[in-house]
Amino acid sequence: MSVSDPIADMLTKIRNACIARHEKVDVVPSRLKLEIIKILKNEGYVKNFKKVMVQDKPYIRIFLKYNDSQQPIIHEVDRISKPGRRVYAGYKDMPRIKNGYGTLIVSTSAGVITDKKARERKVGGELICSIW
């Protein structure tokens, strides 16, 4: 079965694994997914990630993060720009997620970065997803 939106599929796997309190989740790798996962790690939403081989197929294994009372750090993950409807914003018009507490992941000419870095560098781009 082919997936029409692999980024949304990855975000759904992460969301479902957090709800089910799984320790880790495996996703099929791509460069864009790897950049998104790096941002999630740098922003503190996941513990770690690594590339693994499962039955001779490459995967990215994401280790999920929970607080002391075993509640997931990731409360909500939303895909913004979809294959059927691309959403772009300039750095001045970029929305703030949960009044600045959340993170917006943006694909810009400077690479895949957070909304805070996009505002600092004064670049706009495609709004990939929001997380908090």
N, CA, C and O of each residue as an XYZ file, in Angstrom:
528
protein
N       0.844     -1.181      0.000
C       0.000      0.000      0.000
C       0.886      1.241      0.000
O       1.770      1.371      0.846
N       0.657      2.138     -0.929
C       1.453      3.360     -0.984
C       0.801      4.435     -0.129
O      -0.422      4.514     -0.015
N       1.640      5.247      0.460
C       1.185      6.318      1.330
C       1.272      7.622      0.553
O       2.327      7.950      0.010
N       0.175      8.369      0.494
C       0.181      9.611     -0.277
C       0.866     10.754      0.472
O       1.361     11.694     -0.150
N       0.896     10.678      1.802
C       1.554     11.718      2.596
C       2.421     11.059      3.667
O       1.942     10.813      4.774
N       3.695     10.766      3.358
C       4.552     10.071      4.321
C       4.844     10.866      5.591
O       5.065     10.272      6.646
N       4.848     12.188      5.512
C       5.088     13.006      6.713
C       3.915     12.862      7.677
O       4.119     12.691      8.879
N       2.694     12.931      7.164
C       1.515     12.762      8.014
C       1.482     11.361      8.609
O       1.064     11.179      9.753
N       1.923     10.369      7.836
C       1.980      8.995      8.334
C       2.959      8.892      9.508
O       2.663      8.241     10.510
N       4.125      9.536      9.382
C       5.106      9.520     10.467
C       4.552     10.212     11.709
O       4.695      9.700     12.819
N       3.923     11.369     11.529
C       3.375     12.105     12.668
C       2.260     11.316     13.354
O       2.131     11.356     14.577
N       1.458     10.601     12.570
C       0.391      9.777     13.132
C       0.973      8.620     13.929
O       0.459      8.285     14.997
N       2.042      8.002     13.424
C       2.694      6.922     14.171
C       3.229      7.431     15.501
O       3.093      6.755     16.521
N       3.836      8.611     15.503
C       4.362      9.193     16.742
C       3.214      9.500     17.703
O       3.296      9.182     18.889
N       2.152     10.110     17.198
C       0.994     10.455     18.028
C       0.376      9.200     18.653
O       0.100      9.182     19.852
N       0.158      8.157     17.854
C      -0.452      6.924     18.353
C       0.459      6.211     19.350
O      -0.023      5.658     20.340
N       1.772      6.216     19.100
C       2.705      5.575     20.028
C       2.726      6.303     21.370
O       2.848      5.669     22.418
N       2.608      7.622     21.342
C       2.558      8.391     22.600
C       1.294      8.069     23.380
O       1.339      7.903     24.599
N       0.172      7.980     22.689
C      -1.099      7.672     23.357
C      -1.044      6.279     23.976
O      -1.559      6.065     25.074
N      -0.418      5.327     23.271
C      -0.318      3.954     23.758
C       0.846      3.761     24.730
O       1.062      2.653     25.222
N       1.602      4.833     25.013
C       2.729      4.827     25.942
C       3.844      3.859     25.515
O       4.453      3.197     26.355
N       4.102      3.786     24.216
C       5.196      2.948     23.726
C       6.526      3.628     24.002
O       6.608      4.854     24.074
N       7.562      2.821     24.154
C       8.902      3.350     24.405
C       9.527      3.893     23.130
O      10.261      4.881     23.157
N       9.227      3.233     22.000
C       9.838      3.615     20.728
C       8.865      3.360     19.590
O       7.877      2.640     19.735
N       9.178      3.983     18.435
C       8.388      3.779     17.225
C       9.361      3.809     16.038
O      10.309      4.594     16.017
N       9.107      2.942     15.054
C       9.946      2.870     13.857
C       9.217      3.500     12.682
O       8.031      3.245     12.469
N       9.933      4.328     11.914
C       9.361      4.949     10.718
C      10.318      4.731      9.542
O      11.530      4.610      9.719
N       9.745      4.685      8.354
C      10.533      4.536      7.136
C      11.307      5.843      6.915
O      10.727      6.924      7.019
N      12.605      5.757      6.612
C      13.419      6.979      6.541
C      13.273      7.760      5.235
O      12.984      7.205      4.175
N      13.482      9.059      5.357
C      13.666      9.973      4.231
C      14.440     11.168      4.787
O      14.529     11.345      6.002
N      14.993     11.975      3.904
C      15.780     13.126      4.378
C      14.914     14.124      5.136
O      15.326     14.650      6.170
N      13.702     14.388      4.617
C      12.811     15.349      5.278
C      12.370     14.840      6.646
O      12.341     15.601      7.613
N      12.027     13.556      6.730
C      11.636     12.986      8.023
C      12.780     13.067      9.019
O      12.567     13.382     10.189
N      13.995     12.785      8.558
C      15.156     12.842      9.442
C      15.370     14.255      9.972
O      15.691     14.430     11.148
N      15.198     15.262      9.124
C      15.337     16.656      9.572
C      14.261     17.021     10.595
O      14.541     17.717     11.570
N      13.035     16.553     10.375
C      11.945     16.818     11.322
C      12.246     16.159     12.666
O      12.046     16.763     13.720
N      12.731     14.911     12.623
C      13.047     14.192     13.857
C      14.198     14.874     14.596
O      14.189     14.924     15.826
N      15.184     15.398     13.873
C      16.286     16.129     14.515
C      15.757     17.347     15.261
O      16.213     17.651     16.363
N      14.795     18.044     14.661
C      14.193     19.210     15.325
C      13.433     18.766     16.567
O      13.524     19.415     17.609
N      12.681     17.662     16.470
C      11.944     17.160     17.635
C      12.902     16.820     18.782
O      12.581     17.055     19.947
N      14.062     16.274     18.461
C      15.054     15.953     19.495
C      15.654     17.231     20.080
O      15.776     17.354     21.299
N      16.029     18.181     19.225
C      16.637     19.416     19.706
C      15.674     20.237     20.552
O      16.097     20.927     21.479
N      14.385     20.169     20.243
C      13.389     20.926     21.007
C      12.930     20.177     22.258
O      12.168     20.724     23.055
N      13.384     18.931     22.444
C      13.074     18.184     23.664
C      11.791     17.381     23.622
O      11.285     16.995     24.676
N      11.252     17.116     22.457
C      10.008     16.345     22.359
C      10.246     14.838     22.322
O       9.358     14.073     22.702
N      11.420     14.391     21.875
C      11.768     12.967     21.879
C      13.127     12.807     22.560
O      13.941     13.731     22.566
N      13.365     11.608     23.139
C      14.644     11.345     23.811
C      15.782     11.296     22.817
O      16.765     12.029     22.929
N      15.627     10.407     21.831
C      16.709     10.173     20.891
C      16.143      9.463     19.670
O      14.962      9.118     19.634
N      16.990      9.248     18.673
C      16.627      8.486     17.494
C      17.888      7.860     16.932
O      18.996      8.340     17.174
N      17.713      6.792     16.183
C      18.850      6.182     15.509
C      18.355      5.408     14.296
O      17.196      4.998     14.226
N      19.258      5.220     13.346
C      18.943      4.450     12.153
C      19.194      2.980     12.460
O      20.252      2.620     12.976
N      18.216      2.130     12.141
C      18.336      0.694     12.387
C      17.922     -0.080     11.136
O      17.254      0.448     10.247
N      18.337     -1.347     11.094
C      17.930     -2.256     10.025
C      17.016     -3.306     10.649
O      17.415     -3.984     11.595
N      15.811     -3.446     10.138
C      14.871     -4.459     10.597
C      14.525     -5.321      9.393
O      13.918     -4.842      8.435
N      14.910     -6.589      9.441
C      14.701     -7.532      8.342
C      15.231     -6.962      7.024
O      14.550     -6.984      5.999
N      16.459     -6.452      7.080
C      17.161     -5.891      5.917
C      16.486     -4.659      5.310
O      16.726     -4.339      4.146
N      15.659     -3.975      6.068
C      15.038     -2.728      5.610
C      15.437     -1.615      6.575
O      15.424     -1.819      7.789
N      15.792     -0.438      6.049
C      16.204      0.656      6.944
C      14.987      1.338      7.592
O      13.948      1.524      6.959
N      15.148      1.697      8.857
C      14.130      2.429      9.609
C      14.825      3.460     10.484
O      16.018      3.359     10.773
N      14.048      4.452     10.897
C      14.500      5.385     11.922
C      13.727      5.019     13.181
O      12.497      5.050     13.191
N      14.447      4.672     14.238
C      13.806      4.321     15.506
C      13.797      5.559     16.388
O      14.847      6.113     16.716
N      12.601      5.983     16.766
C      12.426      7.189     17.580
C      12.082      6.756     19.002
O      11.127      6.009     19.211
N      12.857      7.222     19.977
C      12.609      6.907     21.380
C      11.804      8.058     21.979
O      12.275      9.194     22.039
N      10.595      7.751     22.418
C       9.657      8.769     22.895
C       9.984      9.189     24.321
O      10.588      8.438     25.087
N       9.575     10.396     24.653
C       9.909     10.995     25.948
C       8.633     11.176     26.770
O       7.601     11.601     26.252
N       8.725     10.845     28.056
C       7.612     10.981     28.990
C       8.095     11.717     30.235
O       9.285     11.707     30.551
N       7.152     12.361     30.943
C       7.539     13.057     32.170
C       7.546     12.086     33.347
O       7.385     10.882     33.149
N       7.728     12.586     34.558
C       7.835     11.725     35.740
C       6.573     10.921     36.016
O       6.661      9.810     36.538
N       5.410     11.450     35.682
C       4.150     10.734     35.901
C       3.717      9.943     34.663
O       2.542      9.610     34.515
N       4.669      9.644     33.779
C       4.454      8.839     32.574
C       3.434      9.435     31.605
O       2.757      8.706     30.880
N       3.330     10.754     31.597
C       2.515     11.450     30.610
C       3.421     11.839     29.446
O       4.551     12.272     29.671
N       2.949     11.695     28.205
C       3.817     12.020     27.069
C       4.146     13.511     27.010
O       3.312     14.360     27.326
N       5.378     13.810     26.601
C       5.803     15.197     26.426
C       5.057     15.816     25.244
O       4.725     17.002     25.261
N       4.800     15.005     24.222
C       4.073     15.475     23.039
C       2.574     15.424     23.350
O       2.006     14.347     23.531
N       1.948     16.588     23.410
C       0.512     16.650     23.662
C      -0.286     16.584     22.367
O      -1.330     15.935     22.301
N       0.213     17.257     21.345
C      -0.535     17.349     20.087
C       0.430     17.560     18.931
O       1.382     18.334     19.034
N       0.174     16.862     17.830
C       0.953     17.014     16.604
C      -0.037     17.205     15.468
O      -0.918     16.368     15.272
N       0.090     18.287     14.720
C      -0.828     18.562     13.613
C      -0.046     18.802     12.332
O       0.938     19.541     12.318
N      -0.491     18.174     11.266
C       0.072     18.409      9.934
C      -0.630     19.635      9.381
O      -1.859     19.696      9.384
N       0.129     20.610      8.908
C      -0.474     21.842      8.404
C      -0.553     21.804      6.885
O      -1.646     21.843      6.321
N       0.589     21.729      6.222
C       0.632     21.707      4.767
C       0.472     20.265      4.297
O       1.203     19.382      4.747
N      -0.465     20.023      3.407
C      -0.750     18.673      2.924
C      -0.529     18.619      1.421
O      -0.454     19.667      0.779
N      -0.425     17.433      0.844
C      -0.216     17.353     -0.610
C      -1.315     18.036     -1.421
O      -1.040     18.591     -2.485
N      -2.537     18.003     -0.939
C      -3.639     18.638     -1.664
C      -3.767     20.123     -1.410
O      -4.436     20.825     -2.168
N      -3.138     20.610     -0.360
C      -3.236     22.026      0.000
C      -1.948     22.457      0.697
O      -1.776     22.232      1.895
N      -1.063     23.066     -0.051
C       0.195     23.549      0.500
C      -0.039     24.888      1.193
O      -0.759     25.745      0.680
N       0.571     25.060      2.358
C       0.399     26.282      3.145
C       1.776     26.928      3.312
O       2.712     26.306      3.814
N       1.880     28.179      2.884
C       3.124     28.934      2.969
C       2.897     30.185      3.809
O       1.780     30.698      3.883
N       3.960     30.671      4.440
C       3.855     31.905      5.222
C       5.206     32.609      5.229
O       6.260     31.972      5.249
N       5.150     33.925      5.211
C       6.351     34.728      5.387
C       6.713     34.763      6.856
O       5.911     34.370      7.704
N       7.899     35.223      7.166
C       8.335     35.202      8.569
C       7.496     36.129      9.442
O       7.368     35.891     10.643
N       6.919     37.183      8.857
C       6.078     38.094      9.643
C       4.698     37.503      9.914
O       4.069     37.829     10.921
N       4.222     36.629      9.011
C       2.873     36.074      9.117
C       2.836     34.683      9.742
O       1.769     34.071      9.802
N       3.956     34.176     10.202
C       4.019     32.827     10.746
C       3.234     32.753     12.047
O       3.443     33.572     12.942
N       2.326     31.774     12.166
C       1.529     31.677     13.392
C       2.362     31.206     14.578
O       3.348     30.487     14.417
N       1.947     31.624     15.771
C       2.589     31.154     16.999
C       1.745     30.006     17.546
O       0.521     30.105     17.632
N       2.411     28.927     17.909
C       1.724     27.738     18.393
C       1.619     27.812     19.912
O       2.629     27.921     20.607
N       0.403     27.752     20.414
C       0.120     27.828     21.852
C       0.832     29.005     22.499
O       1.462     28.872     23.548
N       0.720     30.158     21.853
C       1.272     31.416     22.350
C       2.777     31.335     22.585
O       3.299     31.936     23.524
N       3.473     30.583     21.723
C       4.917     30.490     21.814
C       5.432     29.280     22.563
O       6.636     29.026     22.554
N       4.549     28.516     23.219
C       4.978     27.329     23.954
C       5.199     26.133     23.026
O       5.987     25.243     23.345
N       4.520     26.104     21.897
C       4.676     25.020     20.939
C       5.720     25.365     19.889
O       6.327     26.435     19.922
N       5.918     24.440     18.957
C       6.915     24.617     17.911
C       6.269     24.391     16.558
O       5.485     23.460     16.372
N       6.608     25.250     15.625
C       6.174     25.119     14.245
C       7.389     24.725     13.425
O       8.430     25.377     13.513
N       7.277     23.667     12.626
C       8.386     23.222     11.786
C       8.132     23.726     10.375
O       7.068     23.495      9.799
N       9.134     24.426      9.821
C       8.990     25.116      8.540
C      10.082     24.662      7.584
O      11.246     24.546      7.969
N       9.702     24.404      6.336
C      10.671     24.092      5.293
C      10.967     25.378      4.541
O      10.098     25.925      3.862
N      12.201     25.860      4.663
C      12.589     27.131      4.064
C      13.741     26.931      3.090
O      14.225     25.815      2.902
N      14.169     28.017      2.481
C      15.345     27.961      1.620
C      16.614     27.725      2.441
O      17.645     27.330      1.896
N      16.534     27.967      3.749
C      17.657     27.735      4.655
C      17.597     26.338      5.263
O      18.375     26.031      6.166
N      16.694     25.488      4.789
C      16.541     24.134      5.314
C      15.300     24.019      6.160
O      14.502     24.953      6.235
N      15.130     22.870      6.802
C      13.991     22.629      7.687
C      14.373     23.153      9.068
O      15.310     22.660      9.694
N      13.627     24.169      9.537
C      13.961     24.833     10.803
C      12.678     25.111     11.582
O      11.576     24.905     11.075
N      12.831     25.578     12.808
C      11.681     25.946     13.635
C      11.218     27.359     13.279
O      11.917     28.107     12.596
N      10.034     27.699     13.755
C       9.492     29.037     13.487
C      10.340     30.123     14.134
O      10.462     31.216     13.581
N      10.926     29.846     15.287
C      11.753     30.842     15.973
C      12.997     31.178     15.145
O      13.356     32.346     14.992
N      13.647     30.140     14.614
C      14.829     30.368     13.785
C      14.461     31.047     12.475
O      15.231     31.858     11.960
N      13.283     30.723     11.927
C      12.843     31.351     10.682
C      12.622     32.849     10.894
O      12.955     33.656     10.026
N      12.064     33.218     12.040
C      11.864     34.642     12.336
C      13.207     35.350     12.535
O      13.393     36.482     12.088
N      14.150     34.665     13.218
C      15.476     35.257     13.420
C      16.186     35.494     12.089
O      16.799     36.541     11.882
N      16.098     34.513     11.189
C      16.782     34.605      9.896
C      15.973     35.368      8.851
O      16.453     35.629      7.748
N      14.739     35.722      9.214
C      13.829     36.457      8.340
C      13.591     35.724      7.017
O      13.734     36.294      5.936
N      13.222     34.431      7.136
C      12.862     33.633      5.963
C      11.502     32.991      6.206
O      11.181     32.606      7.330
N      10.718     32.880      5.163
C       9.441     32.204      5.216
C       9.546     30.869      4.514
O      10.617     30.493      4.038
N       8.447     30.155      4.447
C       8.469     28.879      3.751
C       7.191     28.095      3.968
O       6.166     28.638      4.380
N       7.275     26.801      3.680
C       6.118     25.923      3.805
C       5.982     25.448      5.249
O       6.944     24.962      5.843
N       4.786     25.592      5.805
C       4.521     25.184      7.186
C       4.249     23.684      7.203
O       3.194     23.242      6.748
N       5.180     22.907      7.715
C       5.045     21.454      7.674
C       4.102     20.955      8.763
O       3.089     20.325      8.460
N       4.423     21.232     10.029
C       3.587     20.744     11.135
C       3.805     21.594     12.368
O       4.769     22.353     12.469
N       2.878     21.442     13.305
C       3.005     22.103     14.598
C       2.990     21.032     15.676
O       2.342     19.996     15.530
N       3.709     21.293     16.756
C       3.798     20.336     17.860
C       3.858     21.093     19.167
O       4.471     22.156     19.262
N       3.218     20.537     20.163
C       3.333     21.084     21.522
C       3.058     20.006     22.525
O       3.103     20.257     23.729
